[in-house]
C-alpha cells in the first residue's frame, strides 16, 4: 500500500475516532506539531533526524479529556505507521 493510500485510511480512521470520542463526551484537542508551530520550524523538524526532532515529531497527536470535578480521565493518542 502506498503512502497516499495509507494517509487516506489514517485520516478517515482518525476522523471516526474523534467523532466517536466526542459523542461519548470527550473533549478532543489536536496536539500535532505541524498544526501549532510555524511553517519554517515544521520544515526543519521534518528534514532533521536528531533525537530532539524525532521526539517532537512522535509526540501524541491528540488529547481527549472527560470527567467531573471528582473524576477525570485523559486519553493520549498517537498514530503509528505500518
N, C-alpha and C positions, 0 to 999 in steps of 0.2 A: 504494500500500500504506500502510495506516495505522500509526501509532506502535505500537500494541499488537501488531499482527501482526509488525512488524519486530522488536520486542522479543522475541517468542516465538521467531522464527527465530534471532536473535542468541544467546539463551540456550541454545537447542538446539545450535547450532554450537559455542559456547564449551565446553559440556559434552563434546561429542565430541572436540574438540581436546585438552582437558585429559586426558581418559581415554586417548587415543592417546599423548600425550607420557608419561604415567605408565607405560603398558605398555612404552614404549621405554626406561624407566629414568630419565626426568627427574623431578626434584622440582619440583612446580608450587606456587607460593605466590601468593595473592591480594594485590594491592597497591592496590586501589581506595580512594580517599579516603573514600567513603561507608561502607566497612566498618571503617575504622580510626580515624575521627575521631568526636567527639561529635556528636549529632544537631543541636545548635544551630549548630555550626560548619558542618556539611554544609548546613543550610538557608541559611545566609548565603552560602556559596560558590555555591549554586545560583541565588540571586537576583541576585548581583553580576556585572557584566560588565567587571571590571577586568582588566588583563593578568595580575596575580598570581592572581586567581581562575581565569581561563582556563588558566593554566599548571598549577595544581593539578588541575583537572578533566580535563585532557587528557594527564596522565602515563600511563605504562604501567599496564595493568590487571592484569598478572600477570608473574611472572618464573619461568623454568624453568632449572634447572641440571643439568648432567650431567658426569661426568668421574671421573678417577682422581687420584691425588696429583700426577701429572705433566701431565695434560691436563685442561682444564676448558673447557666451553662454556657460555655463558649466552644464553638466549633471552628477549628482552623482547617483550611483546605489547601491542598497542593496537587496540581495535575501533573502526572508523570508520563513522559513519552514512552513509546514502545521501541 
